[in-house]
């Protein structure tokens, strides 16, 4: 006996049309859930690479690699499991065009995967080269292949790597937003489903994506560091918690506005839609999705002294709340009959009894949600995301690519730079870009009136410098012996590579072993 697609898991109530079923099953809830996790994890990584949030450095590479593992699995629920003919999934990638929403997704997905893959390669290139020189056998061959013939580890090459990573991360942020915003667009463009027909849908999906991705990184970072017996960085956990709290507020506002929008416009479907929202999924939406998934975690994260356990619980609640949100949107949106007089319930297959219930049931969902963690563990064997502790050096804590002024820069212009950039000191370089002095706010404050003076006239020379591999203890000792507030970090040729201030040293001491 053959069944219409959806007949095996659809329960009908009151009047529905004979050909109406729940066509988009749990996989279409898992699909935006996984793509959302990708976007959130990548945004968290970019907060360090692009915006320089130093507290997030210990999780920058971890969240980047994790987003790649999630990215591999993101299209599988839709293209591999849900399609009745999975081989057609290849058409999305081999016949790209923008006349089909799903075919266009192939272009977006492929471009984003290329960006993330390239950023991972540049971020790990020094490690790959080191392993290529030091490892033998199959792993040595693998690392040699991964170098792509690039073995240069000079200061100039590493500096170029950092710039490229920053550029790719900057490009990746709108790409990540577009990837998941596009998923929301696909839902919002389906005008036959009342719940989805709103211009806010792409933004709602995007914000919930970011909070789920950040929450997953918090929970996985805590568990991973425990399993690998690494030291969890409290500052990093608190910083991720602040990011999560900020995006929760935005997501909550957007979802609330969406309900008000539907109520205010009061189109012909509002009667049955209000029954769905305020009766049939009321507990899931108001208690699980909003209450336990947003409000409670927000309170937990805003209270002072956020610890590891509290951050983990808040993240777990957010992850559950976002999944329930995806479920309510996908399944709840299809529960209304096109007749506006009946309802349909979705009963997910738990124990499979044929191929279709296996592919569309709980077993497949568990596989899809577990596989990103399996891939992360595999990647960790090649590109460590939970690295062993090493001694903190200047390169770990310095501000990379610092602002510089030349010896000919007028003092008044130097003062404007210090004020506008909110910094207290700046290296002075000569015509060959080599560091020849340093200017602090105390050097400038009494000299601004003299328009004829330049940086060369008032700079402190020669400057106190160090190399990127200088240890934290040595940096601290230099500051104490020289009675200075900052050290200029240079390469072997004397070019400015970074700057370490007293607050960087203090922060590093507080972070201790967690700094990688």
C-alpha positions as CSV (number, residue, x, y, z in Angstrom):
1,X,0.0,0.0,0.0
2,X,1.4,3.4,-0.9
3,X,0.9,6.5,1.2
4,X,0.9,10.2,0.2
5,X,4.0,11.9,1.6
6,X,3.2,13.1,5.1
7,X,0.3,10.7,5.6
8,X,2.3,8.5,8.0
9,X,2.8,11.2,10.6
10,X,-0.1,13.6,10.1
11,X,-3.1,13.6,12.4
12,X,-6.1,15.6,11.2
13,X,-8.7,17.5,13.3
14,X,-11.9,19.1,12.1
15,X,-12.1,20.1,8.5
16,X,-9.0,19.8,6.3
17,X,-8.6,19.3,2.6
18,X,-8.0,15.7,1.6
19,X,-4.6,16.4,0.1
20,X,-3.3,18.4,3.1
21,X,-0.6,16.9,5.3
22,X,2.4,18.0,7.3
23,X,4.9,17.9,4.4
24,X,7.8,19.7,6.0
25,X,8.8,17.4,8.9
26,X,11.3,17.6,11.8
27,X,14.2,17.8,9.3
28,X,13.0,21.2,8.1
29,X,13.2,22.3,11.7
30,X,16.7,20.8,12.1
31,X,17.9,22.4,8.9
32,X,17.5,26.1,10.0
33,X,18.7,25.0,13.5
34,X,22.0,23.7,12.1
35,X,22.5,26.6,9.7
36,X,21.8,29.0,12.6
37,X,24.5,27.3,14.8
38,X,26.9,27.8,11.9
39,X,26.3,31.6,11.7
40,X,26.4,32.0,15.5
41,X,29.7,30.2,15.9
42,X,31.3,32.1,13.1
43,X,30.2,35.5,14.4
44,X,31.7,34.6,17.8
45,X,35.0,33.8,16.2
46,X,34.9,37.1,14.2
47,X,34.4,39.1,17.3
48,X,38.1,38.4,18.1
49,X,39.6,38.4,14.6
50,X,37.8,41.5,13.4
51,X,36.8,43.5,16.4
52,X,39.8,42.5,18.6
53,X,37.9,41.2,21.7
54,X,40.9,39.7,23.4
55,X,38.8,37.8,26.0
56,X,37.5,35.7,23.1
57,X,41.0,34.7,21.8
58,X,40.9,31.2,23.6
59,X,37.8,30.3,21.6
60,X,38.4,32.1,18.3
61,X,39.9,29.1,16.5
62,X,37.7,26.6,18.3
63,X,34.5,28.4,17.2
64,X,35.8,28.8,13.7
65,X,36.5,25.1,13.3
66,X,33.3,24.2,15.0
67,X,31.3,26.4,12.5
68,X,33.0,24.4,9.7
69,X,31.9,21.1,11.2
70,X,28.4,22.4,11.6
71,X,28.5,23.8,8.1
72,X,29.2,20.3,6.6
73,X,26.1,18.9,8.3
74,X,23.8,22.0,7.8
75,X,22.3,21.0,4.4
76,X,22.0,17.3,5.1
77,X,18.5,17.4,6.8
78,X,17.0,19.1,3.7
79,X,19.1,17.8,0.8
80,X,19.9,14.3,1.9
81,X,17.3,13.1,4.4
82,X,14.1,15.0,3.5
83,X,14.2,14.6,-0.3
84,X,12.4,11.5,-1.5
85,X,15.2,11.3,-4.2
86,X,18.4,12.5,-2.4
87,X,20.5,12.2,-5.5
88,X,18.7,15.4,-6.7
89,X,20.6,17.3,-3.9
90,X,23.6,17.5,-6.3
91,X,21.5,19.5,-8.7
92,X,21.6,22.4,-6.2
93,X,25.4,22.7,-6.5
94,X,26.0,21.6,-10.1
95,X,23.2,23.7,-11.7
96,X,23.2,27.0,-9.7
97,X,20.9,29.8,-10.6
98,X,18.8,32.4,-8.8
99,X,15.4,31.5,-10.2
100,X,14.9,28.9,-7.5
101,X,15.3,29.7,-3.8
102,X,16.9,26.3,-3.0
103,X,19.2,26.4,-6.1
104,X,20.4,29.9,-5.0
105,X,21.1,28.4,-1.6
106,X,23.8,26.2,-3.2
107,X,25.6,29.3,-4.4
108,X,25.4,31.0,-1.0
109,X,26.4,27.8,0.8
110,X,29.4,27.0,-1.4
111,X,30.7,30.6,-1.3
112,X,30.5,30.7,2.5
113,X,32.2,27.3,2.9
114,X,35.1,28.5,0.8
115,X,35.4,31.6,3.0
116,X,35.4,29.6,6.2
117,X,37.8,26.9,4.9
118,X,40.3,29.6,3.7
119,X,40.1,31.4,7.0
120,X,40.9,28.1,8.9
121,X,43.8,27.5,6.6
122,X,45.4,30.9,7.2
123,X,44.7,30.8,10.9
124,X,46.4,27.4,11.3
125,X,49.1,27.8,8.7
126,X,52.0,28.2,11.1
127,X,50.8,25.1,13.0
128,X,50.5,23.2,9.8
129,X,54.0,24.1,8.7
130,X,55.5,23.2,12.0
131,X,53.8,19.8,12.0
132,X,54.9,19.2,8.4
133,X,58.5,19.7,9.5
134,X,58.2,17.6,12.7
135,X,55.8,14.8,11.9
136,X,56.5,11.6,10.0
137,X,54.4,8.9,8.4
138,X,50.8,9.4,7.3
139,X,50.2,12.5,9.5
140,X,53.4,14.1,8.2
141,X,52.3,13.5,4.6
142,X,48.9,15.0,5.5
143,X,50.4,18.1,7.0
144,X,52.8,18.5,4.0
145,X,49.8,18.3,1.7
146,X,47.9,20.9,3.8
147,X,50.7,23.4,3.5
148,X,49.9,23.8,-0.2
149,X,53.6,24.4,-0.7
150,X,53.7,27.5,1.6
151,X,56.4,27.1,4.2
152,X,57.3,30.7,4.9
153,X,57.1,31.5,8.6
154,X,58.9,34.9,8.6
155,X,57.4,37.7,10.5
156,X,56.3,39.3,7.3
157,X,54.5,36.1,6.2
158,X,52.8,35.7,9.6
159,X,51.8,39.3,9.6
160,X,50.2,38.8,6.1
161,X,48.4,35.7,7.4
162,X,46.9,37.8,10.2
163,X,45.7,40.5,7.8
164,X,44.1,37.9,5.5
165,X,42.4,36.2,8.4
166,X,40.9,39.5,9.5
167,X,39.8,40.3,5.9
168,X,38.2,36.9,5.5
169,X,36.5,37.1,8.9
170,X,35.1,40.6,7.9
171,X,33.8,39.2,4.7
172,X,32.4,36.1,6.5
173,X,30.2,38.1,8.9
174,X,27.8,39.4,6.3
175,X,28.1,36.0,4.5
176,X,27.1,34.2,7.6
177,X,24.2,36.7,8.2
178,X,23.1,36.2,4.5
179,X,23.3,32.4,4.8
180,X,20.9,32.2,7.7
181,X,18.9,35.3,6.8
182,X,18.3,33.6,3.5
183,X,16.9,30.6,5.3
184,X,14.4,32.9,7.0
185,X,13.7,34.5,3.6
186,X,12.8,31.1,2.2
187,X,10.2,30.7,4.9
188,X,9.0,34.3,4.7
189,X,8.4,34.0,1.0
190,X,5.9,31.1,1.4
191,X,2.8,33.3,1.5
192,X,0.4,30.3,1.7
193,X,1.5,29.7,5.4
194,X,0.0,32.4,7.6
195,X,2.6,32.2,10.4
196,X,5.5,32.6,8.0
197,X,4.1,35.5,6.0
198,X,6.0,38.3,7.7
199,X,8.9,40.6,6.6
200,X,10.5,40.1,10.0
201,X,11.1,36.3,9.4
202,X,14.7,36.7,8.0
203,X,15.8,38.9,10.9
204,X,14.1,36.7,13.5
205,X,15.9,33.6,12.1
206,X,19.2,35.5,12.1
207,X,19.0,36.7,15.7
208,X,17.9,33.3,17.0
209,X,20.7,31.8,14.9
210,X,23.4,33.9,16.6
211,X,22.1,33.2,20.1
212,X,22.0,29.4,19.4
213,X,25.5,29.4,17.9
214,X,27.0,31.4,20.7
215,X,25.2,29.2,23.3
216,X,26.5,26.0,21.6
217,X,30.0,27.4,21.7
218,X,29.8,28.2,25.4
219,X,28.4,24.7,26.3
220,X,30.8,22.9,24.0
221,X,33.9,24.9,25.1
222,X,33.1,24.2,28.8
223,X,32.5,20.4,28.2
224,X,35.5,20.1,25.8
225,X,37.9,21.8,28.1
226,X,36.8,19.6,30.9
227,X,37.1,16.4,28.8
228,X,40.6,17.3,27.6
229,X,41.6,18.5,31.1
230,X,42.3,22.0,30.0
231,X,41.9,25.2,32.1
232,X,38.6,27.0,31.4
233,X,39.1,30.8,31.1
234,X,36.6,32.6,33.3
235,X,37.0,35.9,31.3
236,X,36.3,34.1,28.1
237,X,33.1,32.5,29.5
238,X,31.9,35.8,30.9
239,X,32.6,37.6,27.6
240,X,30.7,35.0,25.6
241,X,27.9,35.3,28.2
242,X,27.7,39.1,27.6
243,X,27.5,38.5,23.8
244,X,24.8,36.0,24.3
245,X,22.8,38.2,26.6
246,X,22.9,41.1,24.1
247,X,21.6,39.1,21.2
248,X,18.9,37.5,23.4
249,X,17.5,40.9,24.0
250,X,17.4,41.7,20.3
251,X,15.9,38.2,19.4
252,X,13.2,38.6,22.1
253,X,12.2,42.0,20.8
254,X,11.9,40.9,17.2
255,X,9.8,37.8,18.1
256,X,7.5,39.9,20.2
257,X,7.1,42.5,17.5
258,X,6.2,39.7,15.0
259,X,3.3,38.5,17.2
260,X,2.1,42.1,17.5
261,X,2.5,42.6,13.7
262,X,0.2,39.5,13.0
263,X,-2.3,40.8,15.6
264,X,-2.4,44.3,14.3
265,X,-2.7,43.5,10.7
266,X,-5.5,41.0,11.6
267,X,-5.7,39.4,8.2
268,X,-8.3,36.7,7.4
269,X,-6.2,34.0,8.9
270,X,-5.7,35.7,12.3
271,X,-8.6,33.9,13.9
272,X,-7.1,30.4,13.4
273,X,-3.6,31.7,13.8
274,X,-4.4,33.1,17.3
275,X,-5.8,29.7,18.2
276,X,-2.5,28.1,17.2
277,X,-0.4,30.7,19.1
278,X,-2.4,31.2,22.2
279,X,-3.8,27.7,22.7
280,X,-2.2,24.9,20.8
281,X,1.5,26.0,21.1
282,X,1.1,28.5,23.9
283,X,3.1,26.4,26.5
284,X,5.9,25.7,24.0
285,X,6.2,29.3,22.9
286,X,5.6,31.3,26.0
287,X,7.0,29.0,28.6
288,X,9.7,26.9,26.9
289,X,10.8,29.2,24.0
290,X,10.5,32.6,25.7
291,X,10.4,32.0,29.4
292,X,13.0,29.2,29.8
293,X,14.8,29.8,26.5
294,X,15.2,33.6,26.7
295,X,14.1,35.3,29.9
296,X,15.6,32.9,32.4
297,X,19.0,32.6,30.6
298,X,19.1,36.4,30.2
299,X,18.6,36.9,34.0
300,X,21.3,34.3,34.7
301,X,23.8,35.9,32.4
302,X,23.1,39.5,33.6
303,X,23.6,38.6,37.3
304,X,27.1,39.4,38.5
305,X,29.9,36.8,38.8
306,X,28.8,34.5,36.0
307,X,30.5,31.2,36.6
308,X,31.0,28.1,34.4
309,X,28.0,26.2,35.7
310,X,25.6,29.1,35.4
311,X,26.8,29.9,31.8
312,X,26.5,26.2,30.8
313,X,22.9,26.0,32.2
314,X,21.9,29.3,30.5
315,X,23.4,28.1,27.2
316,X,21.6,24.7,27.4
317,X,18.3,26.5,28.0
318,X,18.9,28.8,25.0
319,X,19.7,25.9,22.7
320,X,16.5,24.1,23.8
321,X,14.5,27.3,23.4
322,X,15.8,28.0,19.9
323,X,15.0,24.4,18.7
324,X,11.5,24.8,20.1
325,X,11.2,28.1,18.2
326,X,12.3,26.3,15.0
327,X,9.7,23.5,15.7
328,X,6.9,26.0,16.4
329,X,7.6,27.9,13.2
330,X,8.0,24.9,10.9
331,X,5.5,22.5,12.4
332,X,3.2,25.0,13.9
333,X,3.1,27.0,10.7
334,X,1.8,23.9,8.9
335,X,-0.7,22.9,11.5
336,X,-3.4,25.2,10.1
337,X,-5.6,23.9,7.3
338,X,-5.9,26.0,4.2
339,X,-9.6,25.9,4.9
340,X,-9.0,28.0,8.1
341,X,-11.4,25.5,9.8
342,X,-9.2,22.5,10.8
343,X,-5.9,21.6,12.3
344,X,-3.2,19.0,11.7
345,X,-0.9,17.5,14.3
346,X,2.6,16.1,13.6
347,X,3.6,12.8,15.1
348,X,7.3,12.3,14.6
349,X,8.2,8.6,13.9
350,X,10.1,7.4,17.0
351,X,10.6,3.7,16.2
352,X,11.1,3.3,12.4
353,X,9.2,0.5,10.6
354,X,10.1,1.3,7.0
355,X,12.7,3.4,5.1
356,X,10.6,6.6,5.1
357,X,10.0,6.6,8.9
358,X,13.7,5.8,9.4
359,X,14.7,8.7,7.2
360,X,12.2,11.2,8.6
361,X,12.2,10.0,12.3
362,X,14.1,10.4,15.5
363,X,17.0,8.1,14.6
364,X,18.0,10.4,11.7
365,X,17.6,13.5,13.8
366,X,19.9,12.1,16.5
367,X,22.5,11.3,13.8
368,X,22.3,14.8,12.3
369,X,22.7,16.5,15.7
370,X,25.6,14.2,16.9
371,X,27.7,14.3,13.7
372,X,29.0,17.9,14.1
373,X,30.6,16.9,17.4
374,X,32.1,13.8,15.8
375,X,33.5,16.0,13.1
376,X,34.8,18.4,15.7
377,X,36.7,15.6,17.4
378,X,38.2,14.4,14.1
379,X,39.2,18.0,13.2
380,X,40.7,18.4,16.7
381,X,43.1,15.5,15.9
382,X,44.4,17.5,13.0
383,X,44.0,21.1,13.9
384,X,43.8,21.3,17.7
385,X,40.8,23.4,19.0
386,X,41.5,22.5,22.6
387,X,45.3,23.0,22.6
388,X,47.6,22.2,25.6
389,X,48.7,25.1,27.7
390,X,51.8,26.9,26.8
391,X,53.6,29.8,28.3
392,X,52.1,33.2,27.6
393,X,54.2,35.4,25.3
394,X,53.9,38.9,23.9
395,X,52.2,37.6,20.7
396,X,49.3,36.2,22.8
397,X,48.4,39.5,24.5
398,X,49.7,42.3,22.3
399,X,47.5,44.6,20.2
400,X,48.4,43.5,16.7
401,X,49.2,45.9,13.9
402,X,49.2,49.0,16.1
403,X,48.7,52.6,14.9
404,X,52.0,54.4,14.2
405,X,53.0,57.9,13.5
406,X,56.1,59.1,11.6
407,X,58.9,61.3,12.9
408,X,57.5,64.1,10.8
409,X,53.9,63.9,12.2
410,X,53.0,67.2,13.9
411,X,52.4,67.0,17.6
412,X,48.9,68.4,17.3
413,X,48.0,65.6,14.9
414,X,49.5,63.1,17.3
415,X,47.3,64.5,20.1
416,X,44.2,64.2,17.8
417,X,45.1,60.5,17.1
418,X,45.4,59.7,20.8
419,X,42.1,61.3,21.6
420,X,40.1,59.9,18.6
421,X,41.4,56.4,18.9
422,X,41.2,56.4,22.8
423,X,44.8,55.2,23.2
424,X,47.5,56.4,25.6
425,X,50.6,55.8,23.4
426,X,51.8,55.3,19.9
427,X,55.1,54.0,18.2
428,X,57.1,56.5,16.1
429,X,58.6,55.1,12.9
430,X,61.1,56.4,10.4
431,X,60.9,56.5,6.6
432,X,61.8,52.8,6.5
433,X,58.9,51.9,8.8
434,X,61.3,51.0,11.6
435,X,60.5,51.9,15.2
436,X,62.7,54.8,16.4
437,X,60.7,56.1,19.4
438,X,57.4,56.1,21.3
439,X,55.0,58.9,22.2
440,X,52.7,58.8,25.2
441,X,49.9,61.2,26.3
442,X,52.2,62.7,28.9
443,X,54.7,63.6,26.2
444,X,52.0,65.4,24.2
445,X,49.8,67.1,26.8
446,X,52.1,70.0,27.4
447,X,53.4,70.4,23.9
448,X,50.2,70.6,21.8
449,X,50.4,74.4,21.6
450,X,53.7,74.3,19.7
451,X,52.6,73.9,16.2
452,X,56.1,73.7,14.8
453,X,57.0,70.6,16.9
454,X,56.9,67.1,15.4
455,X,56.9,63.7,16.9
456,X,60.6,63.5,16.5
457,X,61.1,66.5,18.8
458,X,59.2,65.1,21.8
459,X,59.3,61.3,21.4
460,X,61.1,59.0,23.9
461,X,64.0,57.4,22.2
462,X,65.3,54.8,21.9
463,X,62.1,53.0,22.6
464,X,61.8,49.9,24.9
465,X,61.1,47.0,22.5
466,X,60.7,43.3,22.7
467,X,60.0,40.4,20.3
468,X,56.8,38.5,19.9
469,X,58.2,35.4,21.7
470,X,59.1,37.4,24.8
471,X,57.5,35.7,27.8
472,X,55.0,37.3,30.1
473,X,57.4,37.2,33.0
474,X,60.0,39.0,31.0
475,X,57.5,41.6,29.9
476,X,56.5,42.2,33.5
477,X,60.2,42.5,34.5
478,X,61.0,45.0,31.8
479,X,58.1,47.2,32.8
480,X,59.2,47.1,36.4
481,X,62.8,47.8,35.7
482,X,62.2,50.6,33.1
483,X,59.2,52.1,34.9
484,X,57.2,52.2,31.7
485,X,53.5,51.6,30.8
486,X,54.0,50.0,27.4
487,X,56.4,47.9,25.3
488,X,56.6,48.1,21.5
489,X,56.8,44.6,20.0
490,X,58.9,44.5,16.8
491,X,60.0,41.9,14.3
492,X,63.6,41.0,13.6
493,X,63.9,43.9,11.2
494,X,62.6,46.5,13.7
495,X,59.2,47.0,12.2
496,X,56.2,47.5,14.6
497,X,54.3,44.2,15.1
498,X,52.3,45.1,18.1
499,X,52.2,46.9,21.4
500,X,51.8,45.5,25.0
501,X,50.4,47.8,27.6
502,X,50.3,47.4,31.4
503,X,46.7,46.5,31.3
504,X,47.4,43.7,28.8
505,X,49.9,42.2,31.3
506,X,47.5,42.5,34.2
507,X,44.7,40.9,32.2
508,X,47.1,38.0,31.2
509,X,48.0,37.4,34.8
510,X,44.4,37.1,35.7
511,X,43.7,34.8,32.8
512,X,46.7,32.7,33.7
513,X,46.7,29.2,32.2
514,X,43.6,29.7,30.0
515,X,45.5,32.0,27.6
516,X,46.6,30.1,24.5
